[in-house]
Amino acid sequence: MGPDETIKSKGIVLGLPPQDILSLSPALATVERRIRVGHAHDLLDGIKQSLNHQGAFLLDKRKHARGQKDNTRSQSQVNAAVARTRNIAGMYNYNRDRLIALSREESDVLPWINLDTDLKGKNWNKARQLGDSREEQSWIWTVVPPWRSGVQVEAWQLEVDRVQWFRAKAEMTRANEEVNKLHAEFKRTILGFKNMSNAWEAVSTQQMLSRGAQAYARKKADIFSKMSLQCANAFASTRRDHEEKWDYAKVVTEQPHQEGEGKSSTREDHSSLQ
């Protein structure tokens, strides 16, 4: 049987291995290499789509699956997506081995896919958590096909950066809103305790009450005063500048024309938290 012939077994055509193609016909090896490079990028696109499907199935399970029957059906979908992702990754690694056999160099071939660490995506519906900025994303999401021009690559990278920037900006805005709401809650709590202390203090000065009732009122006034102070200290300890502390007690005694100044100071205090 000559080297140019193919081996037929049960109707299946078995082509020559890449090692023999490289030695017999360099031109044919070049053509096959071009085809396999394109096939490698197609497989990477398939892996990324499969990871997105896998994440969508998992999100749907957590959101809608209730009971053993629904959870079993949803988990089977997730498992099928995981198996499909690993299957495509295995095809990619096989194709990569053939590329190395054709070129005999690994420097110009895409990296090997680690089935345990590289097959991971990003859940864009999940809010960012502490430490996400230091998390290293899988390299499969940053691969650019070689047939794209430099302008296309730059435009693609700019679009990726733009999406990330707007996402980060929206998360920063939501974080600032949460800080401002927490700031307002502390203010209302501190002022509420202070007003309760003043109210009980006013009750303790009434002459019609017995000495026991007056002592009880003074005790309650002291309790609420301490709670107001403890709340103010707890809030101050969480601040970026521990020495900077807003005294909410003075808002109670300010005149109406001075409340505007107090509000402006509060707005400035909000901005310092950001």
Summary of the structure (lengths in Angstrom):
residues: 274
radius of gyration: 34.1
end to end distance: 78.2
largest distance: 121.5
contacts: 640
relative contact order: 0.06
helix: 71%
strand: 2%
